[in-house]
């Protein structure tokens, strides 16, 4: 890849820009890039609280507020970047307009900023939900987002991760663990035997770094967790790793759904929505490819990854806002 200096730049000095980089994947990616010697890292995000967390724990990188759904000064960072890892995503919420802005408009603006004489190497973070049977705001806009990237004609690897967990997890397993610490009873919808393929975000970040360092070619890669784990067993593993005292109790699905609906009446940004509940019980099974072999990284066993997530001395106690 030709850098802005006219030569191929695969060194740790290359400028790596992370749109949407203050979230789960971005925070983990920054930590692991720094562990490998990278320092010229720019994070662009509009979540003030999570940017503040990033600045506190990684004070030597550039972290700027940017609403990627609007053209602005932030685009100057894309213009002279060597690498862009597109991470921005609206995951939860009750309003379609938020998903449209943060998943679609933002993507068009990032790609537009790359349309110059110097084009950085792009890695696009899609999602396994583009092949899901679920019909919700997140799934539909992630499908459209991926198509925008494909239609741009910019060659890049497109990575489709399944449900992720790890350090800095403000949703999913992270929220579940914090909720478990606060309540005497932990509710499980129905029988709890909803198969998941959870992906350790540390492994996923190593795949991204492999793309950056080896300039992986264009293609769509399903990065699924290599272990199939039922939802109730995920909860039990979290309880073991965190030594939580909560009792796990199964609640009939219709009652659980009503409880979520009532919760949403009092919380504008609920951590778990009725749409996400429907996605939980959707009988999705995602393709498992040999991504460890393709990208030269290891797959961490689920139990070991959960242990590292909740007991790492550096980052396990750092949480992000919704």
Secondary structure, 3 states (H helix, E strand, C coil): CECCCCCECCCCCCCEEEECCCCHHHHHHHHHHHHCCCCCEEEEECCHHHHHHHHHHCCCCEEEECCCCCCCCCHHHHHCCCEEEECCCCCCCCCHHHHHHHHHHHHHHHHHHCCCCCCCEEEEECCHHHHCCCCCHHHHHHHHHHHHHHHHCCCEEEEEECCEECCCCCCHHHHHHHHHHHCCEEEEECCCCCEECCEEHHHHHHHHHHHHHHCCCCEEEEECCCCCEEHHHHHHHHHHHHCCCCEEEEECHHHHHHHHHHHHHHCCCCCCCHHHHHHHHCCCCCCCCCHHHHHCCCCCCHHHHHHHHHHCCCCCCCCCCC
